[in-house]
């Protein structure tokens, strides 16, 4: 049994991300009245950030699948989270604590739990990212099977197998990387244009 999590940043704001709603930005970005029960196992399906580079490199180079197992601690609103990363057949685990207050997660289920989100839910997440002016969400790897999965520490740096898989992944996603490069270029070009325009207006 797994919960689904759409991620909007490293510090997550749990708005109505995975709930069906109107595509109007006001509704999409309005926090839910009562946040979900965060304890349990979650799969991170897609991520979006303000800049496209972080998510593009994450997905084009590392292409991880990520599971987070969250357990409540004795202190109210304090949780322990175990992150399980899988990349090209290798696994790694990390444990961190975080505070959950006012629908926000700060670093320091009775619901149906799934490994995937529907197309409508992902589309709504894309709309939320667009409303925030963020990059288009990147959909991560969905292979969460960590049985018989050697740790990343076992990667032999002289073994070219993992490098060839990374190279192949980058070849397969080159268009995403080019789109991000183009998006970044036009963003800074427009910023420079607006700056020049403002400076000319003060002369």
C-alpha positions in Angstrom: 0.0 0.0 0.0 1.6 3.3 -1.1 0.6 6.9 -1.1 1.3 9.2 -4.1 3.2 12.4 -3.7 3.6 15.2 -6.3 6.6 17.3 -5.3 6.7 21.0 -5.8 10.1 21.8 -4.2 12.7 20.6 -1.7 10.6 22.3 1.0 7.2 21.1 0.1 4.0 23.1 0.3 1.2 20.6 0.5 -1.4 22.5 -1.5 -4.2 20.7 -3.3 -1.6 19.2 -5.6 -3.1 15.9 -6.2 -6.8 16.8 -5.9 -9.0 17.4 -8.8 -9.9 21.1 -9.1 -10.5 24.0 -11.5 -7.5 25.0 -13.5 -7.8 28.6 -12.3 -4.5 29.5 -10.6 -6.3 30.9 -7.5 -7.9 27.5 -6.8 -4.8 25.5 -7.8 -2.5 27.4 -5.5 -4.9 27.6 -2.5 -3.7 25.5 0.4 -6.0 22.7 1.5 -7.8 23.3 4.8 -6.5 20.1 6.3 -3.3 18.5 5.1 -3.0 14.8 4.6 -1.7 12.3 7.1 1.9 12.3 6.1 2.9 9.1 7.9 3.4 6.0 5.7 5.1 5.2 2.5 5.1 7.7 -0.4 6.3 7.5 -4.0 7.7 10.7 -5.5 6.3 10.6 -9.0 7.1 14.1 -10.5 9.1 17.1 -9.4 9.1 20.8 -10.4 11.3 23.7 -9.4 11.6 27.4 -10.2 14.5 26.7 -12.6 14.4 23.9 -15.2 18.0 23.0 -14.7 17.7 21.2 -11.3 14.9 18.9 -12.5 16.3 18.4 -16.0 19.7 17.3 -14.7 18.0 15.1 -12.0 15.9 13.3 -14.6 18.2 13.3 -17.6 21.4 12.2 -15.8 20.4 10.4 -12.6 16.8 9.3 -13.5 16.0 8.1 -10.0 13.0 6.4 -8.5 12.3 7.8 -5.0 10.3 6.4 -2.1 9.9 8.1 1.2 8.8 6.2 4.4 7.6 8.6 7.0 7.0 7.7 10.7 5.8 10.0 13.5 8.1 10.7 16.4 7.2 11.3 20.1 7.3 15.1 19.6 4.1 16.5 18.0 4.4 17.4 14.3 8.0 15.9 14.2 8.6 13.0 11.8 11.4 10.8 10.6 11.7 10.2 6.9 13.7 7.4 5.2 14.4 8.2 1.6 15.0 5.2 -0.7 16.7 6.1 -4.0 17.2 3.7 -6.9 19.4 4.7 -9.9 20.4 2.4 -12.7 19.9 -0.7 -10.6 21.7 0.6 -7.5 20.1 1.8 -4.3 20.8 4.2 -1.5 19.0 5.1 1.7 19.0 8.3 3.7 17.2 9.3 6.9 16.2 12.8 7.9 13.8 14.4 10.4 11.3 17.2 9.4 8.6 19.3 11.0 5.1 19.3 9.5 3.1 22.4 10.3 0.5 24.5 8.4 0.6 22.2 5.4 4.3 22.7 5.0 7.3 20.4 5.5 10.3 21.8 7.1 13.7 20.0 7.0 15.2 19.3 10.5 -2.9 5.5 5.9 -6.1 5.3 5.7 -6.2 6.6 2.1 -5.8 4.5 -1.0 -2.0 4.3 -1.7 -0.7 4.1 -5.3 2.6 4.0 -7.2 1.3 6.2 -10.0 -0.8 9.3 -10.5 -3.5 9.7 -13.1 -2.9 11.8 -16.3 -5.4 14.3 -14.9 -3.6 14.6 -11.6 -0.2 15.1 -13.4 -1.8 17.7 -15.7 -3.1 19.6 -12.7 0.4 19.5 -11.1 1.8 20.9 -14.4 -0.8 23.7 -14.2 0.2 24.5 -10.7 3.8 24.7 -11.7 2.9 26.9 -14.6 0.9 29.2 -12.3 4.0 29.6 -10.1 6.1 30.4 -13.1 8.1 27.2 -12.5 9.5 24.7 -15.0 7.4 21.9 -16.4 7.5 18.9 -13.9 9.8 16.1 -14.7 8.3 12.6 -14.3 10.8 10.3 -12.5 11.5 6.7 -12.8 8.8 4.4 -11.6 11.0 1.4 -10.7 10.7 1.2 -6.9 11.7 -2.5 -6.5 14.7 -2.5 -4.2 15.0 -6.2 -3.7 18.4 -7.5 -4.8 19.5 -4.0 -5.4 23.2 -3.3 -4.5 24.1 0.0 -2.8 25.6 2.8 -4.7 28.7 2.4 -2.7 29.3 -0.8 -4.7 29.6 1.0 -8.0 33.0 0.3 -9.5 34.3 3.5 -10.9 36.2 1.5 -13.5 33.1 -0.3 -14.5 31.7 1.5 -17.6 28.3 -0.1 -17.4 26.7 2.6 -15.3 28.3 5.3 -17.4 27.0 3.8 -20.6 23.5 3.8 -19.1 23.8 7.4 -18.0 25.1 8.4 -21.5 22.2 6.5 -23.1 19.7 8.2 -20.8 21.1 11.6 -21.7 20.9 10.8 -25.4 17.3 9.7 -25.0 16.4 13.0 -23.2 18.5 15.5 -25.2 15.4 17.3 -26.4 14.4 18.1 -22.8 17.9 19.4 -22.1 17.8 21.6 -25.2 14.3 22.9 -24.2 15.7 23.9 -20.8 18.7 25.6 -22.4 16.4 27.5 -24.8 14.0 28.4 -21.9 16.9 29.7 -19.8 18.3 31.8 -22.7 15.0 33.5 -23.5 14.4 34.1 -19.8 17.6 36.0 -19.3 17.3 37.7 -22.7 13.9 39.0 -21.7 15.2 40.1 -18.3 18.1 42.0 -20.0 15.6 43.6 -22.4 13.4 44.8 -19.5 16.4 46.1 -17.6 17.6 48.1 -20.6 14.1 49.4 -21.1 13.9 50.6 -17.5 17.3 52.2 -17.7 16.4 54.1 -20.9 13.2 55.3 -19.2 15.2 57.0 -16.5 17.4 58.9 -18.9 
